[in-house]
Amino acid sequence: MLDCPFCEIVEGRRDQEIVASEGDSVAFLCEPPATRGHTLIVPTRHRSDIWDVEDGELAQIAEMARRLAAVMRERLGATGINVRQNSGARAGQEVFHFHLHVVPRYEDDTVQPGCVWGAPPWQPPPNGPEERRRVADALREGLARP
């Protein structure tokens, strides 16, 4: 789709830290992140929402989320994980390409109950280019392990 930022990331037309690309799904760091390591997983084909994504794509995305959650605990020290998906404007969907948030949680993070971020008292994590590279490298290395 022409004006979809996630399609642009999948197609390599927009710079983003890709964490994994497997089968029909791609995972990349969320910008801006709710916590250190916050990752989005999308189908490679443009699918607008949960009603549009195909069963096989959804299964691949769910499996990638499970593996990513394990790596976030092992490599980033996450003590919990939120998996969040919003479909439709009323549900808070802002980019209309199906995406699954995998949000690592830490004892000292400021994400609110229900996995809500973006308003006080939430504070964004450090997110400079070096930090993003370091986090993405840790996730890629963990996912590459058999």
N, CA, C and O atoms as a GROMACS GRO file, in nm:
protein
  584
    1MET      N    1   0.085  -0.119   0.000
    1MET     CA    2   0.000   0.000   0.000
    1MET      C    3   0.090   0.125   0.000
    1MET      O    4   0.190   0.129   0.071
    2LEU      N    5   0.054   0.223  -0.077
    2LEU     CA    6   0.140   0.339  -0.100
    2LEU      C    7   0.170   0.422   0.024
    2LEU      O    8   0.285   0.458   0.047
    3ASP      N    9   0.070   0.455   0.104
    3ASP     CA   10   0.091   0.546   0.217
    3ASP      C   11   0.096   0.475   0.351
    3ASP      O   12   0.062   0.535   0.453
    4CYS      N   13   0.138   0.351   0.355
    4CYS     CA   14   0.143   0.276   0.479
    4CYS      C   15   0.287   0.271   0.530
    4CYS      O   16   0.375   0.215   0.464
    5PRO      N   17   0.314   0.330   0.648
    5PRO     CA   18   0.451   0.330   0.698
    5PRO      C   19   0.503   0.188   0.726
    5PRO      O   20   0.623   0.164   0.713
    6PHE      N   21   0.416   0.096   0.766
    6PHE     CA   22   0.462  -0.040   0.793
    6PHE      C   23   0.496  -0.113   0.664
    6PHE      O   24   0.591  -0.191   0.661
    7CYS      N   25   0.421  -0.090   0.556
    7CYS     CA   26   0.458  -0.146   0.426
    7CYS      C   27   0.593  -0.091   0.382
    7CYS      O   28   0.675  -0.164   0.326
    8GLU      N   29   0.617   0.037   0.408
    8GLU     CA   30   0.745   0.098   0.372
    8GLU      C   31   0.860   0.032   0.448
    8GLU      O   32   0.967   0.012   0.392
    9ILE      N   33   0.839   0.000   0.576
    9ILE     CA   34   0.942  -0.068   0.655
    9ILE      C   35   0.966  -0.208   0.599
    9ILE      O   36   1.081  -0.246   0.577
   10VAL      N   37   0.860  -0.283   0.575
   10VAL     CA   38   0.870  -0.420   0.521
   10VAL      C   39   0.945  -0.419   0.388
   10VAL      O   40   1.027  -0.507   0.362
   11GLU      N   41   0.916  -0.320   0.304
   11GLU     CA   42   0.978  -0.312   0.170
   11GLU      C   43   1.116  -0.248   0.172
   11GLU      O   44   1.180  -0.238   0.067
   12GLY      N   45   1.163  -0.203   0.290
   12GLY     CA   46   1.295  -0.142   0.300
   12GLY      C   47   1.300   0.002   0.252
   12GLY      O   48   1.409   0.056   0.230
   13ARG      N   49   1.184   0.066   0.237
   13ARG     CA   50   1.180   0.206   0.192
   13ARG      C   51   1.184   0.304   0.309
   13ARG      O   52   1.194   0.424   0.287
   14ARG      N   53   1.176   0.254   0.431
   14ARG     CA   54   1.182   0.338   0.551
   14ARG      C   55   1.280   0.271   0.647
   14ARG      O   56   1.269   0.151   0.674
   15ASP      N   57   1.375   0.348   0.697
   15ASP     CA   58   1.477   0.295   0.787
   15ASP      C   59   1.415   0.260   0.922
   15ASP      O   60   1.347   0.342   0.984
   16GLN      N   61   1.439   0.139   0.967
   16GLN     CA   62   1.389   0.093   1.096
   16GLN      C   63   1.473  -0.026   1.139
   16GLN      O   64   1.525  -0.100   1.055
   17GLU      N   65   1.487  -0.045   1.269
   17GLU     CA   66   1.562  -0.160   1.321
   17GLU      C   67   1.477  -0.286   1.308
   17GLU      O   68   1.389  -0.311   1.390
   18ILE      N   69   1.505  -0.365   1.205
   18ILE     CA   70   1.436  -0.493   1.185
   18ILE      C   71   1.498  -0.593   1.281
   18ILE      O   72   1.621  -0.607   1.288
   19VAL      N   73   1.415  -0.663   1.354
   19VAL     CA   74   1.459  -0.763   1.451
   19VAL      C   75   1.453  -0.902   1.388
   19VAL      O   76   1.541  -0.985   1.413
   20ALA      N   77   1.350  -0.929   1.309
   20ALA     CA   78   1.335  -1.060   1.246
   20ALA      C   79   1.246  -1.046   1.122
   20ALA      O   80   1.157  -0.962   1.116
   21SER      N   81   1.274  -1.132   1.026
   21SER     CA   82   1.191  -1.142   0.906
   21SER      C   83   1.185  -1.289   0.872
   21SER      O   84   1.282  -1.348   0.826
   22GLU      N   85   1.068  -1.348   0.896
   22GLU     CA   86   1.051  -1.492   0.878
   22GLU      C   87   0.918  -1.519   0.811
   22GLU      O   88   0.813  -1.471   0.856
   23GLY      N   89   0.922  -1.596   0.703
   23GLY     CA   90   0.798  -1.631   0.635
   23GLY      C   91   0.721  -1.507   0.593
   23GLY      O   92   0.772  -1.423   0.519
   24ASP      N   93   0.598  -1.496   0.642
   24ASP     CA   94   0.511  -1.385   0.606
   24ASP      C   95   0.501  -1.278   0.714
   24ASP      O   96   0.404  -1.203   0.719
   25SER      N   97   0.604  -1.270   0.802
   25SER     CA   98   0.598  -1.170   0.909
   25SER      C   99   0.734  -1.103   0.931
   25SER      O  100   0.839  -1.162   0.906
   26VAL      N  101   0.727  -0.980   0.978
   26VAL     CA  102   0.845  -0.900   1.006
   26VAL      C  103   0.827  -0.836   1.142
   26VAL      O  104   0.719  -0.786   1.175
   27ALA      N  105   0.935  -0.836   1.222
   27ALA     CA  106   0.934  -0.772   1.353
   27ALA      C  107   1.035  -0.658   1.352
   27ALA      O  108   1.147  -0.673   1.302
   28PHE      N  109   0.995  -0.543   1.407
   28PHE     CA  110   1.086  -0.428   1.413
   28PHE      C  111   1.058  -0.348   1.540
   28PHE      O  112   0.948  -0.354   1.595
   29LEU      N  113   1.159  -0.274   1.585
   29LEU     CA  114   1.143  -0.193   1.705
   29LEU      C  115   1.038  -0.086   1.682
   29LEU      O  116   1.033  -0.023   1.576
   30CYS      N  117   0.954  -0.066   1.782
   30CYS     CA  118   0.850   0.036   1.776
   30CYS      C  119   0.913   0.173   1.799
   30CYS      O  120   1.005   0.189   1.879
   31GLU      N  121   0.862   0.270   1.727
   31GLU     CA  122   0.910   0.407   1.741
   31GLU      C  123   0.791   0.500   1.760
   31GLU      O  124   0.711   0.514   1.668
   32PRO      N  125   0.776   0.564   1.874
   32PRO     CA  126   0.860   0.554   1.993
   32PRO      C  127   0.820   0.432   2.077
   32PRO      O  128   0.704   0.388   2.072
   33PRO      N  129   0.914   0.378   2.153
   33PRO     CA  130   0.884   0.258   2.232
   33PRO      C  131   0.817   0.292   2.366
   33PRO      O  132   0.842   0.397   2.424
   34ALA      N  133   0.734   0.201   2.412
   34ALA     CA  134   0.675   0.215   2.546
   34ALA      C  135   0.779   0.179   2.651
   34ALA      O  136   0.787   0.243   2.756
   35THR      N  137   0.859   0.076   2.622
   35THR     CA  138   0.968   0.032   2.709
   35THR      C  139   1.084  -0.012   2.620
   35THR      O  140   1.069  -0.025   2.499
   36ARG      N  141   1.199  -0.033   2.681
   36ARG     CA  142   1.317  -0.080   2.606
   36ARG      C  143   1.286  -0.215   2.543
   36ARG      O  144   1.254  -0.312   2.613
   37GLY      N  145   1.298  -0.223   2.410
   37GLY     CA  146   1.275  -0.347   2.338
   37GLY      C  147   1.135  -0.363   2.280
   37GLY      O  148   1.107  -0.464   2.215
   38HIS      N  149   1.048  -0.267   2.302
   38HIS     CA  150   0.911  -0.273   2.249
   38HIS      C  151   0.917  -0.298   2.098
   38HIS      O  152   0.979  -0.221   2.024
   39THR      N  153   0.854  -0.404   2.055
   39THR     CA  154   0.863  -0.451   1.917
   39THR      C  155   0.725  -0.467   1.856
   39THR      O  156   0.630  -0.504   1.925
   40LEU      N  157   0.714  -0.438   1.727
   40LEU     CA  158   0.592  -0.463   1.652
   40LEU      C  159   0.616  -0.578   1.557
   40LEU      O  160   0.724  -0.591   1.499
   41ILE      N  161   0.516  -0.663   1.541
   41ILE     CA  162   0.522  -0.771   1.443
   41ILE      C  163   0.407  -0.749   1.346
   41ILE      O  164   0.292  -0.730   1.387
   42VAL      N  165   0.439  -0.752   1.215
   42VAL     CA  166   0.339  -0.725   1.111
   42VAL      C  167   0.344  -0.834   1.004
   42VAL      O  168   0.448  -0.897   0.985
   43PRO      N  169   0.233  -0.857   0.935
   43PRO     CA  170   0.240  -0.944   0.818
   43PRO      C  171   0.311  -0.867   0.705
   43PRO      O  172   0.301  -0.744   0.697
   44THR      N  173   0.381  -0.939   0.619
   44THR     CA  174   0.453  -0.872   0.510
   44THR      C  175   0.356  -0.814   0.407
   44THR      O  176   0.388  -0.713   0.345
   45ARG      N  177   0.240  -0.875   0.388
   45ARG     CA  178   0.139  -0.820   0.299
   45ARG      C  179   0.053  -0.721   0.378
   45ARG      O  180   0.029  -0.740   0.497
   46HIS      N  181   0.008  -0.618   0.312
   46HIS     CA  182  -0.076  -0.520   0.381
   46HIS      C  183  -0.208  -0.586   0.421
   46HIS      O  184  -0.284  -0.633   0.336
   47ARG      N  185  -0.234  -0.588   0.550
   47ARG     CA  186  -0.360  -0.636   0.608
   47ARG      C  187  -0.403  -0.527   0.704
   47ARG      O  188  -0.327  -0.490   0.793
   48SER      N  189  -0.521  -0.476   0.688
   48SER     CA  190  -0.561  -0.358   0.764
   48SER      C  191  -0.585  -0.384   0.912
   48SER      O  192  -0.556  -0.297   0.995
   49ASP      N  193  -0.637  -0.501   0.949
   49ASP     CA  194  -0.673  -0.525   1.088
   49ASP      C  195  -0.692  -0.674   1.113
   49ASP      O  196  -0.664  -0.755   1.024
   50ILE      N  197  -0.737  -0.710   1.230
   50ILE     CA  198  -0.753  -0.851   1.268
   50ILE      C  199  -0.851  -0.924   1.177
   50ILE      O  200  -0.839  -1.045   1.159
   51TRP      N  201  -0.948  -0.852   1.120
   51TRP     CA  202  -1.046  -0.915   1.034
   51TRP      C  203  -0.991  -0.942   0.894
   51TRP      O  204  -1.047  -1.021   0.818
   52ASP      N  205  -0.880  -0.877   0.862
   52ASP     CA  206  -0.820  -0.888   0.730
   52ASP      C  207  -0.701  -0.985   0.725
   52ASP      O  208  -0.671  -1.040   0.620
   53VAL      N  209  -0.635  -1.007   0.839
   53VAL     CA  210  -0.517  -1.093   0.842
   53VAL      C  211  -0.560  -1.239   0.824
   53VAL      O  212  -0.664  -1.281   0.875
   54GLU      N  213  -0.479  -1.316   0.753
   54GLU     CA  214  -0.512  -1.457   0.727
   54GLU      C  215  -0.463  -1.546   0.841
   54GLU      O  216  -0.370  -1.511   0.914
   55ASP      N  217  -0.526  -1.662   0.854
   55ASP     CA  218  -0.496  -1.754   0.964
   55ASP      C  219  -0.348  -1.789   0.972
   55ASP      O  220  -0.288  -1.784   1.080
   56GLY      N  221  -0.288  -1.825   0.859
   56GLY     CA  222  -0.146  -1.864   0.859
   56GLY      C  223  -0.055  -1.749   0.899
   56GLY      O  224   0.044  -1.770   0.969
   57GLU      N  225  -0.089  -1.628   0.855
   57GLU     CA  226  -0.010  -1.510   0.893
   57GLU      C  227  -0.021  -1.486   1.042
   57GLU      O  228   0.079  -1.460   1.109
   58LEU      N  229  -0.142  -1.496   1.095
   58LEU     CA  230  -0.164  -1.475   1.238
   58LEU      C  231  -0.089  -1.579   1.320
   58LEU      O  232  -0.033  -1.546   1.425
   59ALA      N  233  -0.087  -1.703   1.275
   59ALA     CA  234  -0.015  -1.809   1.346
   59ALA      C  235   0.135  -1.779   1.349
   59ALA      O  236   0.199  -1.795   1.452
   60GLN      N  237   0.191  -1.734   1.236
   60GLN     CA  238   0.334  -1.700   1.232
   60GLN      C  239   0.364  -1.583   1.326
   60GLN      O  240   0.465  -1.584   1.396
   61ILE      N  241   0.277  -1.485   1.327
   61ILE     CA  242   0.297  -1.368   1.413
   61ILE      C  243   0.292  -1.408   1.560
   61ILE      O  244   0.373  -1.363   1.640
   62ALA      N  245   0.196  -1.493   1.596
   62ALA     CA  246   0.184  -1.539   1.734
   62ALA      C  247   0.307  -1.618   1.776
   62ALA      O  248   0.356  -1.602   1.888
   63GLU      N  249   0.358  -1.704   1.689
   63GLU     CA  250   0.476  -1.782   1.721
   63GLU      C  251   0.598  -1.691   1.737
   63GLU      O  252   0.679  -1.711   1.827
   64MET      N  253   0.611  -1.592   1.649
   64MET     CA  254   0.722  -1.498   1.661
   64MET      C  255   0.712  -1.421   1.793
   64MET      O  256   0.814  -1.397   1.858
   65ALA      N  257   0.592  -1.381   1.833
   65ALA     CA  258   0.572  -1.310   1.959
   65ALA      C  259   0.614  -1.396   2.078
   65ALA      O  260   0.677  -1.346   2.171
   66ARG      N  261   0.580  -1.524   2.074
   66ARG     CA  262   0.618  -1.615   2.183
   66ARG      C  263   0.769  -1.625   2.193
   66ARG      O  264   0.825  -1.616   2.302
   67ARG      N  265   0.836  -1.643   2.079
   67ARG     CA  266   0.982  -1.653   2.079
   67ARG      C  267   1.047  -1.522   2.122
   67ARG      O  268   1.144  -1.522   2.198
   68LEU      N  269   0.993  -1.412   2.075
   68LEU     CA  270   1.045  -1.280   2.110
   68LEU      C  271   1.031  -1.255   2.260
   68LEU      O  272   1.122  -1.201   2.323
   69ALA      N  273   0.919  -1.294   2.318
   69ALA     CA  274   0.898  -1.276   2.462
   69ALA      C  275   1.006  -1.350   2.542
   69ALA      O  276   1.057  -1.297   2.641
   70ALA      N  277   1.039  -1.471   2.499
   70ALA     CA  278   1.143  -1.548   2.569
   70ALA      C  279   1.279  -1.477   2.558
   70ALA      O  280   1.353  -1.470   2.656
   71VAL      N  281   1.309  -1.426   2.441
   71VAL     CA  282   1.436  -1.354   2.421
   71VAL      C  283   1.438  -1.225   2.503
   71VAL      O  284   1.543  -1.190   2.558
   72MET      N  285   1.327  -1.156   2.512
   72MET     CA  286   1.321  -1.032   2.591
   72MET      C  287   1.348  -1.060   2.738
   72MET      O  288   1.414  -0.981   2.807
   73ARG      N  289   1.298  -1.172   2.787
   73ARG     CA  290   1.325  -1.209   2.926
   73ARG      C  291   1.472  -1.245   2.944
   73ARG      O  292   1.537  -1.201   3.039
   74GLU      N  293   1.523  -1.326   2.852
   74GLU     CA  294   1.662  -1.375   2.863
   74GLU      C  295   1.765  -1.265   2.836
   74GLU      O  296   1.861  -1.252   2.912
   75ARG      N  297   1.747  -1.188   2.730
   75ARG     CA  298   1.851  -1.093   2.686
   75ARG      C  299   1.833  -0.952   2.741
   75ARG      O  300   1.931  -0.880   2.758
   76LEU      N  301   1.709  -0.912   2.769
   76LEU     CA  302   1.684  -0.775   2.814
   76LEU      C  303   1.645  -0.766   2.962
   76LEU      O  304   1.637  -0.657   3.018
   77GLY      N  305   1.622  -0.881   3.024
   77GLY     CA  306   1.586  -0.883   3.166
   77GLY      C  307   1.441  -0.847   3.194
   77GLY      O  308   1.408  -0.804   3.305
   78ALA      N  309   1.353  -0.864   3.095
   78ALA     CA  310   1.211  -0.836   3.116
   78ALA      C  311   1.155  -0.928   3.224
   78ALA      O  312   1.190  -1.047   3.230
   79THR      N  313   1.070  -0.873   3.310
   79THR     CA  314   1.007  -0.954   3.414
   79THR      C  315   0.862  -0.987   3.380
   79THR      O  316   0.794  -1.058   3.455
   80GLY      N  317   0.815  -0.934   3.269
   80GLY     CA  318   0.680  -0.962   3.220
   80GLY      C  319   0.672  -0.916   3.075
   80GLY      O  320   0.762  -0.850   3.024
   81ILE      N  321   0.563  -0.953   3.010
   81ILE     CA  322   0.541  -0.916   2.869
   81ILE      C  323   0.394  -0.879   2.852
   81ILE      O  324   0.305  -0.948   2.903
   82ASN      N  325   0.369  -0.771   2.781
   82ASN     CA  326   0.234  -0.742   2.734
   82ASN      C  327   0.231  -0.767   2.585
   82ASN      O  328   0.321  -0.724   2.513
   83VAL      N  329   0.128  -0.837   2.538
   83VAL     CA  330   0.104  -0.856   2.396
   83VAL      C  331  -0.027  -0.783   2.369
   83VAL      O  332  -0.131  -0.816   2.428
   84ARG      N  333  -0.022  -0.684   2.280
   84ARG     CA  334  -0.138  -0.597   2.261
   84ARG      C  335  -0.165  -0.578   2.113
   84ARG      O  336  -0.072  -0.561   2.033
   85GLN      N  337  -0.292  -0.582   2.077
   85GLN     CA  338  -0.331  -0.560   1.938
   85GLN      C  339  -0.458  -0.477   1.938
   85GLN      O  340  -0.555  -0.510   2.007
   86ASN      N  341  -0.458  -0.368   1.862
   86ASN     CA  342  -0.574  -0.280   1.850
   86ASN      C  343  -0.626  -0.289   1.707
   86ASN      O  344  -0.549  -0.269   1.613
   87SER      N  345  -0.753  -0.317   1.689
   87SER     CA  346  -0.814  -0.318   1.556
   87SER      C  347  -0.930  -0.221   1.553
   87SER      O  348  -1.025  -0.233   1.630
   88GLY      N  349  -0.921  -0.125   1.461
   88GLY     CA  350  -1.023  -0.023   1.445
   88GLY      C  351  -0.989   0.103   1.522
   88GLY      O  352  -0.926   0.099   1.627
   89ALA      N  353  -1.033   0.215   1.468
   89ALA     CA  354  -1.005   0.345   1.530
   89ALA      C  355  -1.059   0.352   1.673
   89ALA      O  356  -0.993   0.406   1.761
   90ARG      N  357  -1.177   0.296   1.695
   90ARG     CA  358  -1.237   0.301   1.829
   90ARG      C  359  -1.153   0.226   1.931
   90ARG      O  360  -1.156   0.258   2.049
   91ALA      N  361  -1.077   0.126   1.886
   91ALA     CA  362  -0.991   0.048   1.975
   91ALA      C  363  -0.853   0.111   1.991
   91ALA      O  364  -0.769   0.060   2.066
   92GLY      N  365  -0.829   0.222   1.921
   92GLY     CA  366  -0.701   0.290   1.934
   92GLY      C  367  -0.602   0.261   1.824
   92GLY      O  368  -0.486   0.303   1.832
   93GLN      N  369  -0.644   0.191   1.719
   93GLN     CA  370  -0.553   0.164   1.608
   93GLN      C  371  -0.523   0.295   1.536
   93GLN      O  372  -0.614   0.368   1.498
   94GLU      N  373  -0.394   0.324   1.519
   94GLU     CA  374  -0.352   0.447   1.453
   94GLU      C  375  -0.291   0.421   1.316
   94GLU      O  376  -0.307   0.502   1.225
   95VAL      N  377  -0.221   0.309   1.301
   95VAL     CA  378  -0.166   0.270   1.170
   95VAL      C  379  -0.250   0.151   1.125
   95VAL      O  380  -0.256   0.049   1.193
   96PHE      N  381  -0.314   0.165   1.009
   96PHE     CA  382  -0.409   0.064   0.965
   96PHE      C  383  -0.343  -0.042   0.879
   96PHE      O  384  -0.382  -0.067   0.764
   97HIS      N  385  -0.242  -0.105   0.939
   97HIS     CA  386  -0.176  -0.226   0.891
   97HIS      C  387  -0.170  -0.311   1.016
   97HIS      O  388  -0.113  -0.269   1.117
   98PHE      N  389  -0.228  -0.430   1.013
   98PHE     CA  390  -0.232  -0.515   1.131
   98PHE      C  391  -0.095  -0.521   1.196
   98PHE      O  392   0.005  -0.542   1.128
   99HIS      N  393  -0.090  -0.501   1.327
   99HIS     CA  394   0.036  -0.514   1.400
   99HIS      C  395   0.010  -0.558   1.542
   99HIS      O  396  -0.091  -0.524   1.604
  100LEU      N  397   0.104  -0.636   1.593
  100LEU     CA  398   0.099  -0.688   1.728
  100LEU      C  399   0.213  -0.625   1.806
  100LEU      O  400   0.329  -0.636   1.767
  101HIS      N  401   0.180  -0.560   1.917
  101HIS     CA  402   0.282  -0.502   2.005
  101HIS      C  403   0.330  -0.611   2.100
  101HIS      O  404   0.249  -0.682   2.160
  102VAL      N  405   0.460  -0.625   2.113
  102VAL     CA  406   0.520  -0.710   2.216
  102VAL      C  407   0.600  -0.614   2.304
  102VAL      O  408   0.705  -0.563   2.264
  103VAL      N  409   0.548  -0.590   2.424
  103VAL     CA  410   0.603  -0.488   2.513
  103VAL      C  411   0.667  -0.555   2.634
  103VAL      O  412   0.596  -0.606   2.721
  104PRO      N  413   0.802  -0.555   2.642
  104PRO     CA  414   0.866  -0.611   2.760
  104PRO      C  415   0.839  -0.521   2.881
  104PRO      O  416   0.839  -0.398   2.869
  105ARG      N  417   0.817  -0.581   2.994
  105ARG     CA  418   0.791  -0.506   3.116
  105ARG      C  419   0.905  -0.526   3.214
  105ARG      O  420   0.964  -0.634   3.222
  106TYR      N  421   0.935  -0.421   3.288
  106TYR     CA  422   1.045  -0.418   3.383
  106TYR      C  423   0.992  -0.366   3.516
  106TYR      O  424   0.894  -0.293   3.520
  107GLU      N  425   1.058  -0.404   3.623
  107GLU     CA  426   1.013  -0.362   3.756
  107GLU      C  427   1.000  -0.211   3.768
  107GLU      O  428   0.912  -0.162   3.838
  108ASP      N  429   1.087  -0.135   3.700
  108ASP     CA  430   1.088   0.010   3.716
  108ASP      C  431   1.024   0.086   3.599
  108ASP      O  432   1.038   0.208   3.591
  109ASP      N  433   0.954   0.015   3.508
  109ASP     CA  434   0.896   0.089   3.395
  109ASP      C  435   0.774   0.169   3.441
  109ASP      O  436   0.718   0.143   3.548
  110THR      N  437   0.733   0.265   3.358
  110THR     CA  438   0.622   0.354   3.395
  110THR      C  439   0.498   0.332   3.309
  110THR      O  440   0.407   0.415   3.309
  111VAL      N  441   0.494   0.221   3.235
  111VAL     CA  442   0.374   0.186   3.159
  111VAL      C  443   0.263   0.154   3.258
  111VAL      O  444   0.285   0.083   3.356
  112GLN      N  445   0.146   0.207   3.232
  112GLN     CA  446   0.034   0.194   3.325
  112GLN      C  447  -0.039   0.060   3.308
  112GLN      O  448  -0.024  -0.006   3.205
  113PRO      N  449  -0.118   0.020   3.407
  113PRO     CA  450  -0.197  -0.102   3.395
  113PRO      C  451  -0.279  -0.100   3.266
  113PRO      O  452  -0.327   0.005   3.222
  114GLY      N  453  -0.294  -0.217   3.206
  114GLY     CA  454  -0.364  -0.227   3.079
  114GLY      C  455  -0.272  -0.198   2.962
  114GLY      O  456  -0.317  -0.187   2.848
  115CYS      N  457  -0.142  -0.184   2.990
  115CYS     CA  458  -0.040  -0.158   2.888
  115CYS      C  459  -0.066  -0.024   2.820
  115CYS      O  460  -0.073  -0.016   2.697
  116VAL      N  461  -0.081   0.081   2.901
  116VAL     CA  462  -0.107   0.215   2.851
  116VAL      C  463   0.017   0.300   2.868
  116VAL      O  464   0.076   0.306   2.976
  117TRP      N  465   0.057   0.366   2.759
  117TRP     CA  466   0.171   0.456   2.764
  117TRP      C  467   0.140   0.580   2.683
  117TRP      O  468   0.041   0.585   2.610
  118GLY      N  469   0.224   0.680   2.695
  118GLY     CA  470   0.210   0.801   2.615
  118GLY      C  471   0.164   0.922   2.694
  118GLY      O  472   0.172   1.035   2.644
  119ALA      N  473   0.117   0.903   2.816
  119ALA     CA  474   0.073   1.015   2.899
  119ALA      C  475   0.132   0.999   3.039
  119ALA      O  476   0.156   0.886   3.083
  120PRO      N  477   0.158   1.110   3.109
  120PRO     CA  478   0.214   1.102   3.244
  120PRO      C  479   0.132   1.009   3.331
  120PRO      O  480   0.009   1.005   3.320
  121PRO      N  481   0.198   0.935   3.418
  121PRO     CA  482   0.337   0.944   3.460
  121PRO      C  483   0.436   0.865   3.373
  121PRO      O  484   0.552   0.849   3.412
  122TRP      N  485   0.393   0.815   3.258
  122TRP     CA  486   0.483   0.737   3.172
  122TRP      C  487   0.601   0.821   3.129
  122TRP      O  488   0.588   0.939   3.097
  123GLN      N  489   0.717   0.758   3.129
  123GLN     CA  490   0.840   0.819   3.081
  123GLN      C  491   0.900   0.726   2.976
  123GLN      O  492   0.916   0.606   3.003
  124PRO      N  493   0.934   0.776   2.858
  124PRO     CA  494   0.992   0.690   2.755
  124PRO      C  495   1.130   0.641   2.796
  124PRO      O  496   1.201   0.709   2.870
  125PRO      N  497   1.168   0.522   2.749
  125PRO     CA  498   1.301   0.471   2.779
  125PRO      C  499   1.406   0.544   2.695
  125PRO      O  500   1.371   0.611   2.598
  126PRO      N  501   1.535   0.530   2.731
  126PRO     CA  502   1.640   0.584   2.645
  126PRO      C  503   1.622   0.524   2.504
  126PRO      O  504   1.595   0.405   2.490
  127ASN      N  505   1.636   0.609   2.400
  127ASN     CA  506   1.599   0.562   2.268
  127ASN      C  507   1.684   0.621   2.157
  127ASN      O  508   1.637   0.638   2.044
  128GLY      N  509   1.809   0.654   2.187
  128GLY     CA  510   1.897   0.706   2.083
  128GLY      C  511   1.937   0.596   1.986
  128GLY      O  512   1.911   0.479   2.010
  129PRO      N  513   2.001   0.634   1.875
  129PRO     CA  514   2.040   0.536   1.773
  129PRO      C  515   2.128   0.423   1.827
  129PRO      O  516   2.110   0.307   1.788
  130GLU      N  517   2.223   0.454   1.914
  130GLU     CA  518   2.310   0.350   1.970
  130GLU      C  519   2.231   0.253   2.056
  130GLU      O  520   2.252   0.132   2.048
  131GLU      N  521   2.141   0.305   2.137
  131GLU     CA  522   2.058   0.219   2.223
  131GLU      C  523   1.967   0.130   2.138
  131GLU      O  524   1.953   0.011   2.166
  132ARG      N  525   1.907   0.186   2.036
  132ARG     CA  526   1.820   0.107   1.947
  132ARG      C  527   1.899  -0.005   1.880
  132ARG      O  528   1.852  -0.118   1.869
  133ARG      N  529   2.019   0.027   1.835
  133ARG     CA  530   2.103  -0.075   1.771
  133ARG      C  531   2.140  -0.186   1.869
  133ARG      O  532   2.135  -0.304   1.836
  134ARG      N  533   2.176  -0.145   1.992
  134ARG     CA  534   2.215  -0.242   2.095
  134ARG      C  535   2.098  -0.336   2.127
  134ARG      O  536   2.116  -0.457   2.136
  135VAL      N  537   1.979  -0.279   2.146
  135VAL     CA  538   1.861  -0.359   2.178
  135VAL      C  539   1.825  -0.451   2.061
  135VAL      O  540   1.798  -0.570   2.080
  136ALA      N  541   1.824  -0.397   1.940
  136ALA     CA  542   1.791  -0.478   1.822
  136ALA      C  543   1.892  -0.591   1.804
  136ALA      O  544   1.853  -0.703   1.771
  137ASP      N  545   2.020  -0.562   1.825
  137ASP     CA  546   2.122  -0.667   1.814
  137ASP      C  547   2.098  -0.778   1.915
  137ASP      O  548   2.109  -0.896   1.882
  138ALA      N  549   2.066  -0.741   2.039
  138ALA     CA  550   2.040  -0.841   2.143
  138ALA      C  551   1.921  -0.929   2.105
  138ALA      O  552   1.924  -1.050   2.124
  139LEU      N  553   1.816  -0.868   2.052
  139LEU     CA  554   1.698  -0.946   2.012
  139LEU      C  555   1.730  -1.035   1.892
  139LEU      O  556   1.691  -1.152   1.889
  140ARG      N  557   1.799  -0.980   1.793
  140ARG     CA  558   1.835  -1.062   1.675
  140ARG      C  559   1.921  -1.181   1.714
  140ARG      O  560   1.898  -1.293   1.668
  141GLU      N  561   2.020  -1.158   1.799
  141GLU     CA  562   2.109  -1.267   1.842
  141GLU      C  563   2.030  -1.374   1.917
  141GLU      O  564   2.051  -1.493   1.896
  142GLY      N  565   1.940  -1.331   2.005
  142GLY     CA  566   1.860  -1.427   2.079
  142GLY      C  567   1.767  -1.507   1.990
  142GLY      O  568   1.750  -1.627   2.011
  143LEU      N  569   1.708  -1.443   1.892
  143LEU     CA  570   1.617  -1.513   1.799
  143LEU      C  571   1.692  -1.607   1.707
  143LEU      O  572   1.637  -1.708   1.662
  144ALA      N  573   1.818  -1.576   1.677
  144ALA     CA  574   1.898  -1.660   1.587
  144ALA      C  575   1.943  -1.789   1.653
  144ALA      O  576   1.976  -1.886   1.585
  145ARG      N  577   1.943  -1.791   1.786
  145ARG     CA  578   1.983  -1.913   1.857
  145ARG      C  579   1.880  -2.022   1.836
  145ARG      O  580   1.760  -1.997   1.841
  146PRO      N  581   1.927  -2.144   1.812
  146PRO     CA  582   1.830  -2.255   1.793
  146PRO      C  583   1.754  -2.290   1.920
  146PRO      O  584   1.670  -2.380   1.919
   0.00000   0.00000   0.00000
